[in-house]
């Protein structure tokens, strides 16, 4: 298994994928992408990345980033968790492990973010792995197996667990997860890890409820128990009710800064940088820019310092325009009291203060009084976090731990 070229498909309709472009690695490990000549003439053709890969017949250079990713193509593929799970599945079935980035694209089971799929040739349709199983098939035994795998990459999964976790091998992020069917829709199920310092699924559930009360757009979510273990369910916002897939572009791909310097945190590598980059693509920028400001303030107050560029995204709607996706991966971090945000907040870079947030509020299309009003609305909601978290089932021990990072006075 050492492929260096593949075809990229639009799987918006997963039952009828259509080839979009060819992608190949050069001898330096960078990539070239070329849209199909017939594809670019279609009235419904779209650019995979309207900023860096516009729709044209000339070849595009797609450099390999320092983290080994290739922009929007890698948004559709696995990283930390998906790589570990894929490696475990291949090892148990005696399959060769992927060696190149193209190997990972082609063998990623096709349940990743967005609508892109991959195969070795335009005449070969992307083949999904096992379809998602119903939520009812999950039990505490599988949760234990996933926890064991997070601690030991050589941990064995039985046949039933392998079927259940196949779709999760396509997903990004570091948290253990899979895709299940729940109430007729693809749903992401997020598990605990053995090294968690608190009950992460329950705390993330409580944080999503708090975010919703703070006026932030979040996906549908639910907390269920598998025996004594909590499991967070998140409806996939890149899937429609009729099963179609929406194109997904991460802020990491949109902003595309490989080496981040101090000045970038005050300019493009920031929440405001996302808002400004989104503006030419988004007919609803007047709503989405203030929404980003609200999310930034919320993350400052709850101590979510893992708000990196991959944790913000755009979705392409039916009209061909982009919208800010619902917020995701909202979670307090116990070390937040002495860490900055992962991306820029304002004129003082990534400093986690509302004064810093206010310093560049104009970049979110907000006047200072409007920005201050949002801050006070979010502050008032977050001030009640302890009572809400207790109602959500967060233990007293975990509440005590979280006091060190959730601070609506920042």
C-alpha positions in Angstrom: 0.0 0.0 0.0 1.9 3.0 -1.2 -0.4 5.2 -3.4 0.7 8.6 -4.5 -2.4 9.6 -6.6 -6.1 9.5 -6.2 -9.4 10.9 -7.4 -11.5 13.3 -5.3 -15.2 12.8 -5.4 -18.2 14.9 -4.5 -20.3 12.6 -2.3 -23.1 15.1 -1.5 -25.4 12.3 -2.7 -23.6 9.3 -1.2 -25.5 7.0 -3.5 -24.2 8.8 -6.6 -20.6 10.1 -6.1 -19.1 12.1 -9.0 -15.4 12.7 -9.7 -14.3 16.2 -9.1 -10.5 16.4 -9.3 -7.3 14.4 -9.4 -4.7 14.7 -6.6 -1.1 13.5 -6.7 2.0 13.8 -4.6 5.2 15.0 -6.1 8.7 13.7 -5.2 9.0 16.4 -2.4 5.8 15.2 -0.7 3.7 18.2 -1.8 0.6 17.9 -3.9 -1.0 18.9 -7.1 -4.7 19.1 -7.7 -6.4 19.4 -11.0 -10.2 19.7 -11.6 -11.7 17.4 -14.2 -12.2 19.2 -17.6 -15.8 18.0 -17.8 -16.4 18.8 -14.1 -15.5 22.5 -14.4 -18.1 23.0 -17.2 -21.0 21.6 -15.1 -23.4 24.3 -13.8 -23.4 22.7 -10.4 -19.6 22.4 -10.1 -18.0 24.1 -7.1 -14.5 24.8 -5.8 -13.3 22.6 -3.0 -11.7 25.6 -1.4 -12.9 28.9 -3.1 -9.9 30.8 -1.8 -7.0 28.5 -2.3 -8.3 26.1 -4.9 -10.6 28.1 -7.2 -12.5 26.3 -10.0 -10.2 26.4 -13.0 -8.5 24.0 -15.5 -4.9 24.8 -14.5 -3.2 22.6 -11.9 -3.1 23.9 -8.3 -0.1 23.4 -6.0 -1.2 22.0 -2.7 1.7 22.2 -0.3 2.0 19.8 2.6 1.7 21.7 5.9 4.0 21.2 8.8 1.4 18.9 10.4 1.3 16.7 7.3 -2.1 18.0 6.1 -3.3 19.1 2.7 -5.9 21.8 3.5 -9.5 21.0 2.6 -8.7 17.4 1.5 -7.4 16.6 5.0 -10.6 18.2 6.5 -12.4 15.1 5.2 -9.9 12.6 6.6 -8.8 11.2 9.9 -6.2 12.5 12.3 -5.2 11.6 15.8 -8.1 9.4 16.9 -9.0 8.1 13.4 -5.4 7.2 12.7 -5.2 5.1 15.9 -8.5 3.4 15.2 -7.7 2.7 11.6 -4.3 1.3 12.6 -6.0 -1.0 15.1 -8.6 -2.2 12.5 -5.9 -2.9 9.9 -3.7 -4.7 12.3 -6.5 -7.0 13.5 -7.6 -7.8 9.9 -4.0 -8.3 8.7 -4.2 -5.4 6.3 -1.2 -3.3 5.4 -1.1 0.1 7.1 -1.4 3.3 5.1 2.0 4.7 4.2 1.3 7.9 2.3 -1.2 10.7 2.8 -3.0 9.4 -0.3 -3.3 5.9 1.3 -5.0 7.6 4.2 -7.4 9.5 1.9 -8.4 6.3 0.0 -8.7 4.0 3.0 -10.4 6.4 5.4 -13.8 4.6 5.2 -15.6 7.7 3.8 -17.5 8.8 6.9 -15.3 11.9 7.5 -16.4 15.5 7.8 -18.2 17.0 4.8 -19.0 15.5 1.4 -15.6 14.6 -0.1 -14.6 11.0 -0.9 -11.6 9.4 -2.4 -10.6 6.4 -4.6 -7.6 5.3 -6.5 -9.1 6.1 -9.9 -12.0 8.1 -11.4 -13.6 4.9 -12.6 -13.7 3.4 -9.1 -16.4 4.9 -6.8 -15.4 5.5 -3.1 -16.5 2.6 -1.1 -17.7 3.3 2.5 -16.8 0.9 5.2 -19.4 -0.7 7.4 -22.5 1.6 7.6 -23.2 3.1 11.0 -24.9 0.8 13.5 -27.9 1.9 15.5 -27.2 3.5 18.9 -29.0 0.5 20.6 -26.0 -1.7 19.6 -23.6 0.2 21.8 -23.2 -1.0 25.4 -20.8 -0.6 28.3 -18.6 -3.4 27.0 -17.8 -1.5 23.8 -17.2 1.7 25.8 -14.6 -0.2 27.9 -13.0 -1.5 24.7 -12.7 2.0 23.4 -11.2 3.3 26.7 -8.7 0.5 26.6 -7.7 1.4 23.0 -7.1 5.0 24.0 -4.5 3.8 26.6 -3.0 0.9 24.5 -2.8 1.0 20.7 -2.3 -2.8 20.7 -5.6 -3.4 22.6 -7.8 -5.9 20.7 -11.4 -5.1 19.6 -13.8 -8.0 19.0 -15.8 -8.4 15.8 -18.8 -6.6 17.1 -16.8 -3.6 18.4 -15.0 -3.4 15.0 -18.3 -3.2 13.2 -19.5 -0.5 15.5 -16.3 1.6 15.4 -15.5 1.3 11.7 -17.2 4.7 10.8 -15.3 6.5 13.6 -12.0 5.8 11.9 -12.9 8.5 9.4 -13.2 11.2 12.0 -10.8 13.9 13.2 -9.9 15.1 16.7 -8.2 13.4 19.6 -11.2 12.3 21.5 -12.5 8.6 21.0 -15.7 8.6 19.0 -17.7 6.8 16.3 -20.7 7.3 14.1 -24.0 5.7 15.0 -27.6 6.0 13.7 -29.9 7.7 16.2 -33.4 8.7 15.4 -32.7 8.1 11.7 -29.7 10.4 11.4 -25.9 10.0 11.5 -24.8 10.9 15.0 -21.3 11.2 16.5 -20.9 9.3 19.8 -18.1 10.6 22.0 -16.6 8.4 24.7 -14.5 8.8 27.8 -10.7 8.1 28.0 -9.0 6.3 30.8 -6.7 9.3 31.4 -9.6 11.9 31.6 -9.3 14.1 34.7 -13.0 14.5 34.9 -16.2 13.1 33.3 -15.6 14.7 29.9 -18.8 13.6 28.1 -21.0 14.9 30.9 -19.1 18.2 31.2 -19.2 18.7 27.4 -22.9 18.1 27.5 -23.3 20.6 30.3 -21.1 23.1 28.4 -23.3 22.7 25.3 -26.4 23.5 27.3 -24.7 26.5 28.7 -23.6 27.7 25.2 -27.2 27.3 24.0 -28.5 29.4 26.9 -25.8 32.0 26.0 -27.3 32.3 22.5 -24.7 30.2 20.6 -25.7 28.0 17.7 -24.9 24.4 18.7 -25.9 21.0 17.1 -28.6 18.8 18.6 -27.0 16.9 21.5 -27.9 14.4 24.1 -26.3 12.5 27.0 -26.9 8.8 27.5 -25.5 6.3 29.9 -23.9 3.0 28.9 -24.0 1.2 32.3 -21.9 3.5 34.5 -20.3 5.3 31.6 -21.5 8.6 30.0 -21.8 9.0 26.2 -22.3 12.3 24.4 -24.4 12.2 21.2 -24.0 15.0 18.6 -26.2 15.2 15.5 -24.0 15.6 12.5 -24.5 19.1 11.1 -22.7 18.2 7.9 -25.6 15.8 7.1 -29.1 16.8 6.0 -32.4 15.1 7.1 -32.6 13.3 3.8 -29.1 11.9 4.1 -27.2 14.3 1.9 -23.7 15.5 2.8 -22.7 19.2 3.1 -19.3 20.4 2.0 -17.1 21.2 5.0 -14.2 23.7 5.1 -12.3 24.2 8.4 -11.0 27.6 9.4 -7.6 25.9 9.5 -7.8 25.4 5.7 -9.4 28.8 5.1 -6.8 30.8 7.0 -3.9 28.6 5.9 -1.0 29.9 8.0 1.6 27.2 8.5 4.1 29.1 10.7 2.3 31.3 13.2 4.1 34.3 14.5 3.1 36.8 17.2 1.7 39.3 14.6 -0.6 36.7 13.2 -2.5 36.4 16.5 -3.4 40.1 16.1 -4.3 39.8 12.5 -5.3 36.7 10.4 -4.8 33.9 12.8 -7.6 34.9 15.0 -11.4 34.8 15.6 -11.6 38.2 13.7 -9.4 36.7 11.0 -12.0 33.9 10.5 -14.8 36.5 10.4 -13.1 38.6 7.8 -12.1 35.6 5.6 -15.7 34.3 5.7 -17.2 37.6 4.7 -16.8 37.4 0.9 -18.2 33.8 0.9 -21.1 34.3 3.3 -24.4 36.1 2.6 -25.1 36.1 6.3 -21.8 37.7 7.5 -23.8 40.3 9.5 -25.1 37.4 11.7 -22.1 35.1 11.6 -19.4 37.7 12.5 -21.2 38.6 15.8 -21.8 34.9 16.4 -18.1 34.3 16.2 -17.5 37.1 18.7 -20.1 35.5 21.1 -18.3 32.2 20.8 -14.9 33.8 21.5 -16.2 35.5 24.7 -17.9 32.2 25.8 -14.6 30.3 25.3 -12.8 32.9 27.3 -15.2 32.6 30.2 -15.4 28.8 30.3 -11.7 28.3 29.9 -11.8 26.6 26.6 -8.3 27.2 25.4 -8.3 24.4 22.9 -10.2 26.6 20.4 -7.7 26.1 17.6 -8.5 26.6 13.9 -9.7 23.1 13.3 -12.4 23.7 15.9 -14.2 26.2 13.7 -15.7 25.5 10.3 -17.8 26.6 7.4 -20.6 24.7 5.6 -21.6 25.1 2.0 -25.3 25.5 1.7 -27.7 24.6 -1.1 -27.2 28.0 -2.7 -23.5 27.4 -3.0 -22.6 30.0 -0.4 -21.0 29.3 3.0 -22.2 29.7 6.6 -20.5 29.4 9.9 -21.1 25.9 11.2 -22.6 25.2 14.6 -20.1 25.4 17.5 -18.4 22.2 18.5 -15.7 20.9 20.9 -16.7 23.3 23.6 -15.0 22.1 26.8 -13.3 23.8 29.8 -9.6 23.0 30.3 -8.2 22.7 33.7 -5.0 24.6 32.8 -6.9 27.6 31.4 -6.1 29.9 34.3 -2.5 30.4 33.0 -2.9 29.7 29.3 -3.9 32.0 26.4 -6.5 31.0 23.7 -5.2 28.9 20.8 -6.0 31.7 18.3 -6.0 35.4 18.4 -8.6 37.4 20.4 -7.7 41.0 19.8 -4.9 43.7 19.7 -3.1 41.8 22.5 -3.0 38.6 20.6 -4.4 35.5 22.2 -4.7 36.9 25.7 -7.9 35.6 27.4 -9.6 38.8 28.5 -12.8 40.6 27.5 -10.7 43.8 27.3 -8.7 42.1 24.5 -11.9 40.9 22.8 -13.3 44.5 22.8 -10.1 45.9 21.3 -10.9 44.7 17.8 -14.7 44.3 17.9 -15.1 46.4 14.7 -13.6 43.4 12.8 -16.7 41.5 13.8 -19.0 44.3 12.4 -19.7 45.4 16.0 -19.6 48.8 17.6 -18.2 48.8 21.2 -21.6 49.1 22.9 -22.9 46.2 20.8 -19.9 44.1 21.7 -20.1 45.0 25.4 -23.8 43.9 25.4 -22.8 40.5 24.0 -20.1 40.2 26.7 -22.6 41.0 29.5 -25.2 38.6 28.1 -22.7 35.7 27.9 -21.2 36.7 31.3 -24.7 36.6 33.0 -25.3 33.1 31.5 -21.9 31.6 32.5 -22.3 33.0 36.0 -24.9 30.3 36.6 -22.7 27.5 35.3 -22.3 25.7 38.6 -26.1 25.2 39.2 -26.6 24.1 35.5 -23.7 21.7 35.5 -25.0 20.1 38.7 -28.4 19.7 37.1 -26.7 18.0 34.2 -25.1 15.4 36.4 -21.6 16.8 36.9 -20.3 15.4 40.1 -19.3 17.6 43.1 -15.7 16.5 42.7 -15.7 17.6 39.0 -17.5 20.9 39.9 -14.7 21.6 42.3 -12.1 20.9 39.7 -13.8 23.1 37.1 -13.8 26.1 39.5 -10.2 26.7 38.5 -10.9 27.3 34.9 -14.5 28.7 34.5 -14.4 32.4 35.3 -17.0 34.9 34.0 -15.0 37.7 35.5 -12.2 37.5 32.9 
